[in-house]
Amino acid sequence: MIDEEILTFKESRIRSLVKSVIYRILSICGTGILTWLITRDLGKTLSITLASQIFLICLYYLSERVWNRIHWGKKLYITNNKPK
């Protein structure tokens, strides 16, 4: 049996949500700006930005599901949670 104590920090759900929303906003702005600089057309910019964001969300989800099945780089730790 492993006799070690491991400190683990869990991120709250609200923190994860806020980080995800901020990242998505940055991604949308970046894609929109780049697309506008290339096309100089608002309609095309909105269409390309929307399509790419939907595609990237789906791609990210699929990537996470695949990585969830890969055991490489994962370790199992047994935490000793004895009261002090």
Phi and psi in degrees as GROMACS dihedral restraints (atoms count N, CA, C in turn):
[ dihedral_restraints ]
;  ai    aj    ak    al  type     phi  dphi    fc
    3     4     5     6     1   -79.9    20    10
    4     5     6     7     1   128.7    20    10
    6     7     8     9     1  -114.6    20    10
    7     8     9    10     1    80.1    20    10
    9    10    11    12     1  -147.2    20    10
   10    11    12    13     1   154.9    20    10
   12    13    14    15     1  -107.8    20    10
   13    14    15    16     1   135.8    20    10
   15    16    17    18     1  -123.9    20    10
   16    17    18    19     1   126.0    20    10
   18    19    20    21     1   -84.2    20    10
   19    20    21    22     1   126.4    20    10
   21    22    23    24     1  -123.8    20    10
   22    23    24    25     1   138.0    20    10
   24    25    26    27     1  -113.5    20    10
   25    26    27    28     1   128.5    20    10
   27    28    29    30     1  -107.0    20    10
   28    29    30    31     1   136.8    20    10
   30    31    32    33     1   -80.7    20    10
   31    32    33    34     1   137.2    20    10
   33    34    35    36     1   -70.2    20    10
   34    35    36    37     1   157.6    20    10
   36    37    38    39     1   -63.3    20    10
   37    38    39    40     1   -38.4    20    10
   39    40    41    42     1   -66.9    20    10
   40    41    42    43     1   -38.4    20    10
   42    43    44    45     1   -63.0    20    10
   43    44    45    46     1   -45.0    20    10
   45    46    47    48     1   -61.0    20    10
   46    47    48    49     1   -41.9    20    10
   48    49    50    51     1   -63.9    20    10
   49    50    51    52     1   -46.8    20    10
   51    52    53    54     1   -61.8    20    10
   52    53    54    55     1   -44.3    20    10
   54    55    56    57     1   -61.1    20    10
   55    56    57    58     1   -41.8    20    10
   57    58    59    60     1   -64.8    20    10
   58    59    60    61     1   -43.7    20    10
   60    61    62    63     1   -65.6    20    10
   61    62    63    64     1   -43.6    20    10
   63    64    65    66     1   -62.8    20    10
   64    65    66    67     1   -43.0    20    10
   66    67    68    69     1   -63.1    20    10
   67    68    69    70     1   -41.8    20    10
   69    70    71    72     1   -66.0    20    10
   70    71    72    73     1   -39.6    20    10
   72    73    74    75     1   -62.2    20    10
   73    74    75    76     1   -45.2    20    10
   75    76    77    78     1   -60.9    20    10
   76    77    78    79     1   -40.8    20    10
   78    79    80    81     1   -64.7    20    10
   79    80    81    82     1   -43.8    20    10
   81    82    83    84     1   -63.4    20    10
   82    83    84    85     1   -45.2    20    10
   84    85    86    87     1   -62.4    20    10
   85    86    87    88     1   -45.2    20    10
   87    88    89    90     1   -61.9    20    10
   88    89    90    91     1   -45.1    20    10
   90    91    92    93     1   -64.7    20    10
   91    92    93    94     1   -42.7    20    10
   93    94    95    96     1   -62.0    20    10
   94    95    96    97     1   -45.2    20    10
   96    97    98    99     1   -63.6    20    10
   97    98    99   100     1   -47.7    20    10
   99   100   101   102     1   -61.8    20    10
  100   101   102   103     1   -43.5    20    10
  102   103   104   105     1   -64.5    20    10
  103   104   105   106     1   -41.4    20    10
  105   106   107   108     1   -62.9    20    10
  106   107   108   109     1   -41.8    20    10
  108   109   110   111     1   -63.2    20    10
  109   110   111   112     1   -31.9    20    10
  111   112   113   114     1   -82.0    20    10
  112   113   114   115     1   -44.4    20    10
  114   115   116   117     1   -95.7    20    10
  115   116   117   118     1   -32.6    20    10
  117   118   119   120     1    54.7    20    10
  118   119   120   121     1    31.7    20    10
  120   121   122   123     1  -133.8    20    10
  121   122   123   124     1   117.7    20    10
  123   124   125   126     1   -62.8    20    10
  124   125   126   127     1   -42.5    20    10
  126   127   128   129     1   -60.7    20    10
  127   128   129   130     1   -47.4    20    10
  129   130   131   132     1   -65.0    20    10
  130   131   132   133     1   -40.3    20    10
  132   133   134   135     1   -59.5    20    10
  133   134   135   136     1   -47.7    20    10
  135   136   137   138     1   -64.6    20    10
  136   137   138   139     1   -43.3    20    10
  138   139   140   141     1   -63.3    20    10
  139   140   141   142     1   -48.6    20    10
  141   142   143   144     1   -65.3    20    10
  142   143   144   145     1   -42.9    20    10
  144   145   146   147     1   -62.7    20    10
  145   146   147   148     1   -46.4    20    10
  147   148   149   150     1   -63.2    20    10
  148   149   150   151     1   -47.8    20    10
  150   151   152   153     1   -62.1    20    10
  151   152   153   154     1   -43.5    20    10
  153   154   155   156     1   -67.5    20    10
  154   155   156   157     1   -36.5    20    10
  156   157   158   159     1   -67.4    20    10
  157   158   159   160     1   -41.6    20    10
  159   160   161   162     1   -62.3    20    10
  160   161   162   163     1   -45.3    20    10
  162   163   164   165     1   -60.5    20    10
  163   164   165   166     1   -45.5    20    10
  165   166   167   168     1   -67.3    20    10
  166   167   168   169     1   -35.2    20    10
  168   169   170   171     1   -63.4    20    10
  169   170   171   172     1   -45.0    20    10
  171   172   173   174     1   -64.1    20    10
  172   173   174   175     1   -43.4    20    10
  174   175   176   177     1   -62.8    20    10
  175   176   177   178     1   -41.9    20    10
  177   178   179   180     1   -62.9    20    10
  178   179   180   181     1   -44.0    20    10
  180   181   182   183     1   -60.6    20    10
  181   182   183   184     1   -47.4    20    10
  183   184   185   186     1   -61.8    20    10
  184   185   186   187     1   -41.0    20    10
  186   187   188   189     1   -61.1    20    10
  187   188   189   190     1   -44.0    20    10
  189   190   191   192     1   -62.4    20    10
  190   191   192   193     1   -39.8    20    10
  192   193   194   195     1   -66.7    20    10
  193   194   195   196     1   -39.5    20    10
  195   196   197   198     1   -66.0    20    10
  196   197   198   199     1   -48.7    20    10
  198   199   200   201     1   -63.2    20    10
  199   200   201   202     1   -27.5    20    10
  201   202   203   204     1   -64.4    20    10
  202   203   204   205     1   -25.3    20    10
  204   205   206   207     1   -90.6    20    10
  205   206   207   208     1   -11.3    20    10
  207   208   209   210     1   -91.5    20    10
  208   209   210   211     1   125.5    20    10
  210   211   212   213     1   -91.3    20    10
  211   212   213   214     1    -7.7    20    10
  213   214   215   216     1   -60.0    20    10
  214   215   216   217     1   130.5    20    10
  216   217   218   219     1    83.6    20    10
  217   218   219   220     1     0.7    20    10
  219   220   221   222     1   -97.3    20    10
  220   221   222   223     1   142.7    20    10
  222   223   224   225     1  -129.0    20    10
  223   224   225   226     1   145.5    20    10
  225   226   227   228     1  -100.1    20    10
  226   227   228   229     1   121.4    20    10
  228   229   230   231     1  -113.4    20    10
  229   230   231   232     1   137.7    20    10
  231   232   233   234     1  -102.0    20    10
  232   233   234   235     1   121.1    20    10
  234   235   236   237     1   -93.5    20    10
  235   236   237   238     1   131.8    20    10
  237   238   239   240     1   -89.4    20    10
  238   239   240   241     1   103.5    20    10
  240   241   242   243     1  -104.5    20    10
  241   242   243   244     1    43.1    20    10
  243   244   245   246     1   -71.3    20    10
  244   245   246   247     1   136.2    20    10
  246   247   248   249     1   -65.4    20    10
  247   248   249   250     1   145.6    20    10
